[in-house]
């Protein structure tokens, strides 16, 4: 049986967060599949979680018009990552002139900045995970309650 390109399809998404010496963090997301090669870059001020800059580069896309959404990324500038994130991303990148793929990438990428803020200055990985857990209580199923105290801690 011969399958068409959507019947045998793979999409790879990758996220990276890298703290910068100037007090910002560079968050990047890539999405690659048969039709897309997209790079998303967001710079965040770590102390405030404010988005300083956001851009998208459509290196390959199903139509030449896909890249037109890149200009809308600046609508995220100045937004403080936290409450209302999903609403803001939908406001900026929703509708017929928006892009569902960029929305999905951003909603996976931007919460990583919150983890960075919660882990600031902690080098011990166990202590870091506890700090992240404590700061993110109530945000998802994994953080419903405060972290359990470890034996000997």
Secondary structure, DSSP 8 states (H G I E B T S, - for coil): ----TTTS---EEEEEEEE-TTSEEEEEEEEESSS-EEEEEEEEETTTTEEEEEEEEEEE-SSGGGGGGGGGGGGGTT-BSSTTHHHHHHHHH-STTS-HHHHHHHHHHTHHHHHHHHTTT---HHHHHHHHHHHTTTSSGGGSS-----TT-
